[in-house]
């Protein structure tokens, strides 16, 4: 992962230096939100007051043709849909010789899904029965993480500055999270606060994963340089 396209040039960072501060602060704030919501709704099986501000969060309230759109969006967070998205993204990264980007795509999305799954077990919030764990929304977390990685790689490849890059990354996360979040609430699969928790889980995990990959790649490159001396 240390060289770009086998040319000997250092591979570009998957977390552009210009975005590290803002995305680091965003990740820290997102982690606090995930923890606060998890503590607030731990062990609950009913919607909270905030959830009631939206549609009935326990009902499958969407009808055709919007139901078809919701189901199609929901599929992107299922195992089959997620696998298709990841395979296409990894192939695209490899074709563009973004090997570190391909690693980030797999690592960040997998870690986000694993984190959301562990949080579900720890928090224990349920919907539609005691066995349906709901907080945070794994579907929302996955699609947000996927969009974040794509936007990070695009910002780095286009050489965007701090403002433009941050707007692109957070804008992509917002669009993806809102789309999947709407589908999950409309289909009665999650409470709105579950969706917020899933969105923030991705915002916390992806920048941290990108920073760690860059750091590990840098150390590997330094080790190779020392070995050549």
Buried (B, 14 or more C-beta within 10 A) or exposed (E): BBBBEEEEEEBBBBBBEBBBEBBBEBBEEBBEBBBEBBEBBEEBBEBBEBBEEBBEBEEEBBEEEEBEBBBEBBBBBEEEBBEEBBEEBBEBBEEEBBBBBBBBBBBBBBBBBEBBBEBBEEBBBBBEEEEEBBBBBBBBBBBBBBBBBBBBBBBBEEEBEBEBBBEBBBEBBBBBBBBBBBBBBBBBBBBBBBBBBBBBBBBBBBBBBBBBBBEEBBEEBEEEEEEEE
